[in-house]
Amino acid sequence: MRTRGDSRRVFLCGVAAAALLAGSSLGSATAGGGRSAAGPDVSEDSLRGHLSFLASDLLEGRDTPSRGLDLAAEYLAAQFRRAGLEAPIEGGYFQIANWKMQEPGREGFSLSITTGGKSTRVGVEHVGLGSGPAASVENAPAAIVNTRQGLDVAQLPEELKDRVVVAEAAPVPADRTERFQAIRRRQEFAAAAQKKGAVGLIFVQRSGVPLRGVGRLVNPESPPPPAPTGGGLPQLTVVDPELNAWYDEAAAQESRISFSLPATAERPVVLKNVVGVLRGSDPVLKNSYVMVSAHYDHVGMREGAGDQIYNGANDDGSGTVGVIELASALSRLPARPKRTIVFVAFFGEEKGLLGSRWYGAHPVFPLKDTVAQVNLEQIGRTDSSEGPQVNRAGLTGYDYSEVGKILSEAGQATGVTVYHHPMNSDAFFNRSDNASLAEVGIPAHTLCTAFVYPDYHQPGDHWEKIDYANMARVVRTVARGLEILGNRPEAPAWSETNPRASRYLAAWKKLRAAQ
Ligand SMILES: [Zn+2]
């Protein structure tokens, strides 16, 4: 989830052990079922065990796509298999999305600079390239621009026709906002140079990692428009001591530059939603579905000093292991829910809800028969930026559908207050994977413990910082909620009166009308 929080004071509510799971079949202790009086097979140790692997450095922050993400997918499938879930996709748990990755091409790159009869070649290992079409320049005169005090378009000479501009640029900072501003300054500089007739631009960067264009995931069913860098002016960044020296000394002399920049390269990538099923026990209701989900990706690794791995333990390793634990707990119930429970871990949430949108476009089970989705996000950390959140869970779109009340009812049995956050329940509704399914009409919500927390999208989001005792109570609450949703004869409905729910209600009516 992406966040901006208020500073509302929160209270802690105690929990009476005797109230735990009262009246729930999840709470009934059965011999050999591994249940305690405190609930079903939701154990702190189990949650900790799963998360310490999924958020380990080995998985390198589970970027989409990455080997770390593939390892996580395989682990999820193994846990679904262990829980005895049905594998609904041709006998497997993977819903495959064959996408493409567009990245700056490096094959065939060359750059040479000639000054006073002496030629220097710069190797591709010193170079950061952007995305765009192939471009080349033969023996163009260089325009060396002094930007040592900072990139400033006022430093550009009036006449740059057919010249290659060479300018110094500071390394791009790691901080997201500063990074964005630095990149924008470079692009403005490039646009101004192009306007004056330049045919190429070389940024001399004295230290750090050369700025590179980022890879772009492409869904073949909805390809984005091509995105050339710098308004189309061919450009590159060089970090090379030899070029620094040349930049400092060559200004007085005539230099000529030749380069060949490869076009953006495209490679196939295989992305996976992981889907497992607990078949319902009722002959009729088993043909309707309750989904519980989380995203198993995070933001991967970033270049910079210190810890470079963004482990994403709370976001959303916590939701992911919640789904694993729910699969295990619900599949061991003496009486299965009447409706079928669908467990899903989505790829690509951090890149724009990609996996859940893919599911919405390629539903494994009919959307019209999917009665609700409970999505789990950030359910491990209780040290919210708004103060401690013990025995509390916020729900997005709380009053948009009946699911809010149902989860609150579940929380009464487990001692967890499922609440409507005065600001964030609305503000976060479209920021996680519930949004993809709400769009098509399914009452879909995201449950979290902390909307905002100190290590959000930082390398310090580590598994050791999770409150596992509280997380176990939250997961038990969800288990109870799924049980209610799974056994309830009526499907939960969108609110007819809340204007914020009206577009989802309209989508739901359309979905129902189509059957
Ligand atoms: Zn998230």
Boltz pocket constraint, residues with backbone or C-beta under 6 A from the ligand:
constraints:
  - pocket:
      binder: B
      contacts: [[A, 1], [A, 295], [A, 315], [A, 316], [A, 349], [A, 377], [A, 378], [A, 432]]
      max_distance: 6.0
